[in-house]
Amino acid sequence: MGTLVVGLVVLAIVAAAIRSIWKDHKSGKGCAGCSHGCGGCSKCGTMKD
């Protein structure tokens, strides 16, 4: 029973993380495709001139 509860909690956390990433992606906030972080990524709007 304890294993089932822990598994459901982990599954809920993973689902929330995936949902957050997907919502960021859909709204254009995500940095998918940037290598080594977001500091020099033009997709993020944080690229330094």
C-alpha positions in Angstrom: 0.0 0.0 0.0 2.8 2.4 0.9 4.5 1.7 -2.4 1.3 2.6 -4.3 0.9 5.9 -2.5 4.6 6.9 -3.1 4.2 5.9 -6.7 1.1 8.0 -7.1 2.8 11.0 -5.5 5.8 10.7 -7.8 3.5 10.3 -10.8 1.6 13.5 -9.8 4.9 15.4 -9.5 6.1 14.2 -12.9 2.7 15.1 -14.5 2.8 18.6 -13.0 6.3 19.1 -14.3 5.4 17.9 -17.8 2.3 20.1 -17.8 4.4 23.2 -16.7 7.0 22.5 -19.4 4.3 22.1 -22.1 2.5 25.3 -21.0 5.8 27.2 -21.2 6.4 25.7 -24.6 3.0 26.6 -25.9 3.3 30.2 -24.7 6.7 30.7 -26.2 8.5 31.0 -22.9 10.5 27.7 -23.2 14.1 27.4 -24.2 13.8 24.1 -26.1 16.8 23.7 -28.4 19.2 26.0 -26.5 22.5 24.5 -25.7 24.1 25.0 -22.3 21.3 27.1 -20.8 19.4 30.1 -21.8 22.0 33.0 -21.5 22.8 33.2 -25.1 19.5 32.0 -26.6 17.7 34.3 -28.9 14.5 32.2 -28.4 14.3 33.3 -24.8 14.7 37.0 -25.4 17.6 37.1 -23.1 20.4 37.2 -25.6 22.9 39.8 -24.7 24.2 42.1 -27.5 
